[in-house]
Amino acid sequence: RSYAVSEKSAPGTGIADPNKVLEAGRAAAKRFMCFDLQDLADRAEQAGADDAAGAVAGSGALPFSRDDFEATVRRAGLGVDASLRAFALGFDAAAQAPAQPAPIDLSRPVPAAPEQAASARTQPLLDMIRRDFPACAQPMLTAGVRRQLEFQDLAYAREYLDRMKALRDLDARHGGEARQWELTCAAARYLATAMAYDDVIRVADLKTRATRFDRVRQEVGARPDQLVYTTEFMHPRLEEICGTLPAGLGRWLENSKSFGGFVERRLGKGRRMRSGTLGGFLMLYTLAGMRRFRRATLRHQIEKAGLEQWLDLVARLASQDYALAVETVNCRRLVKGYSDTHVRGGGKYRQLLAAAEKLAGRPDAAASLRALRDTALANEKCGPMERQLADQLAA
């Protein structure tokens, strides 16, 4: 299904549980019938309500025959063949609908690490994963390497594994093997997302990929002879613009009131741009091509400094409280997306790191930090988390 904006921008995993829809349907309907109408519409190549009409007819809830429904479609005279195909699919789906629809499986298991790498140049990375890391962490490490390769390059993926080796050694020194390598497994996921952050360069890359244009054409049902133009809404912040520049220049412009006023006047309300036109595509394609200079940008310097601070804190806490160190790693979950979503999550994340230091030494430190993180994920504002921390420290 299509996700709502509120689901995408939620502090944590905002995707609503689709099984709640099944529960509501069973509670509210005299006879509940459940199947994928969008899939039927796609198969019939017909966007409309014809599949739903077919489902109503197939349910037998109304005192009309199938012929009566189909005659109505023919009298309309618009896209009759496609409408009848969609109607037939809906009719058959309703007739075959199970009395109790099966719950939707929400599990997303990480694919196992492959036996062979996709290319000879990445094979040493896969060999390193299999040789130097526990089996439980290997699938996530493989996914992490793929993400670094997509984000930057081979050297960056090797840097990810080098950092992970240091964390694996830290884990081993503090009893990680007896704890099923909990710290290593958590770090494999969140270090990967921390290193492959969402910046303007990555967003431009995602918006100009051929696979994205193909997916849009497929979703709108465009014919081969039709042109499809995608309108992108762009609302870059001053920090994001300066973040794409060399670190020195970016810092200077970020502190410039005149430049900040210029950006606010020109981009304060956002802009719409067609990525399918030559001008729009070339602008985004040029931005995406800046990945080769990413390591010299202001944004990369900021992200790298924050990463080092996080890992240093984890290393200090691991020697005092292993469970608290694991929860500190998991706090990285709050940082996601870009623009306002990234700013909100980043602010909460930094507050949680400060809270971890304050809680260190307490017997319930790990549980307290986990509770704070859950509160931060459940609330858009920082107030509830701050009040909860104050109560914990006062106890």
C-alpha positions, 0 to 999 in steps of 0.5 A, spaced: 500 500 500 501 507 499 504 510 506 501 516 509 506 522 510 505 521 517 507 514 517 514 516 513 516 522 518 514 519 524 520 519 529 520 511 530 517 506 525 511 510 523 508 504 519 501 503 521 499 495 523 495 493 517 492 487 521 488 493 525 484 494 519 482 486 519 480 487 526 476 493 525 473 489 519 471 483 523 468 487 528 464 492 524 462 488 518 456 482 518 460 479 513 468 481 512 471 479 505 478 481 505 483 481 498 487 486 495 483 491 490 489 495 488 492 488 485 486 487 481 486 494 478 493 493 476 492 486 473 486 489 469 490 495 467 484 499 470 484 505 475 477 505 478 472 502 482 470 497 477 473 491 481 470 494 487 463 493 484 465 486 481 466 485 489 460 487 491 456 483 486 460 477 487 458 478 495 451 477 493 449 482 498 445 486 493 439 483 489 442 484 482 445 478 478 452 479 474 449 480 468 445 486 471 452 489 473 455 488 466 450 491 462 450 497 466 458 497 465 456 496 457 451 502 457 456 507 460 460 506 454 467 508 457 473 503 457 468 497 457 473 492 456 478 494 461 472 495 466 469 488 465 476 485 466 476 489 473 469 487 474 470 480 473 477 479 477 473 483 483 467 478 482 471 472 482 475 475 488 469 476 492 466 469 491 473 465 493 474 470 499 476 466 505 471 466 511 477 468 516 482 472 512 489 470 514 493 475 518 498 479 514 506 477 515 510 483 518 516 480 519 522 483 515 528 478 516 535 480 513 537 476 507 543 471 509 550 473 507 551 470 500 556 465 498 559 469 493 560 476 492 557 480 486 564 482 483 571 480 484 572 487 487 567 486 493 569 479 494 575 481 499 569 484 503 565 478 504 571 474 506 572 479 511 565 478 514 565 471 514 572 470 517 572 476 522 565 476 525 560 472 528 555 468 524 549 472 527 552 479 525 554 477 518 547 478 514 546 485 517 554 486 516 552 484 508 547 489 508 551 494 511 556 493 506 551 494 500 549 500 503 556 503 503 557 501 496 551 504 494 552 511 498 559 512 496 565 507 494 569 501 496 573 504 500 568 507 504 565 500 505 572 498 507 572 503 512 565 501 515 568 494 516 574 497 519 570 500 524 565 494 526 572 490 527 574 495 532 567 494 535 567 487 535 573 487 539 570 491 544 564 487 544 569 481 545 573 484 551 567 485 555 563 478 554 560 479 548 560 472 546 556 470 552 551 475 550 550 473 543 554 479 541 548 483 542 553 490 541 556 487 535 549 486 532 546 492 534 552 496 531 552 493 524 545 496 523 546 503 526 553 504 524 551 502 517 545 508 517 549 513 521 555 512 515 550 512 509 546 518 511 541 522 507 544 528 504 542 532 498 547 528 494 543 522 496 536 525 495 538 527 488 541 520 486 535 517 488 531 521 484 535 520 478 535 513 478 532 509 471 529 504 476 525 510 479 523 513 473 521 506 470 517 504 477 513 511 476 511 509 469 509 502 471 505 505 477 501 510 473 500 505 467 503 509 462 504 506 455 510 506 451 508 512 447 507 516 453 511 521 456 511 522 464 513 528 468 514 527 475 514 534 479 519 534 485 517 538 491 524 541 493 525 545 500 532 545 502 534 548 508 540 553 509 544 548 513 543 543 507 545 547 502 551 549 506 552 542 507 554 540 500 559 545 499 567 544 502 567 545 509 571 552 510 566 555 505 560 552 507 561 554 515 563 561 512 556 562 508 552 558 514 554 564 518 553 569 513 546 573 515 546 576 508 546 569 505 541 566 509 536 571 508 537 570 500 536 563 501 530 564 505 527 569 500 528 564 494 527 557 497 523 559 504 516 556 501 520 551 497 520 549 489 517 545 484 521 542 479 520 537 473 525 531 474 523 529 467 525 535 463 532 536 461 534 542 465 531 539 472 534 532 470 541 535 469 540 539 475 539 533 480 544 529 476 549 534 477 548 534 484 548 526 485 555 526 481 558 530 487 558 524 491 566 523 489 567 530 493 562 528 499 568 527 504 570 534 503 563 537 504 561 540 511 555 535 512 560 529 512 565 533 517 559 534 521 556 527 521 563 524 522 564 528 528 558 526 531 559 519 529 566 519 533 562 522 539 557 516 539 562 511 538 567 514 543 561 514 548 559 507 547 566 504 548 566 508 555 560 505 557 561 498 555 567 498 560 562 500 565 555 497 563 554 493 557 547 493 557 547 501 557 552 501 551 547 496 547 542 501 548 546 507 547 547 504 540 540 503 539 539 510 540 541 512 533 534 509 531 532 516 532 536 519 526 532 518 520 531 522 513 533 529 512 530 536 512 526 537 518 525 530 520 532 529 521 533 535 525 527 533 530 530 526 530 537 528 531 535 533 537 532 527 541 538 523 539 543 528 542 539 529 548 539 521 549 546 521 549 547 526 554 542 522 558 546 516 557 552 519 561 548 522 566 545 515 568 551 511 567 553 507 574 545 506 576 543 499 576 537 501 572 541 505 567 539 501 561 532 500 562 531 507 564 535 509 557 530 504 553 524 507 556 526 514 554 528 512 547 521 509 547 518 515 549 522 519 544 519 515 539 512 515 541 512 523 541 514 528 536 516 533 541 521 533 546 517 535 552 515 528 555 522 525 554 525 531 558 520 530 564 521 523 564 528 524 564 528 529 570 523 524 574 528 518 573 534 522 575 530 525 581 528 518 584 
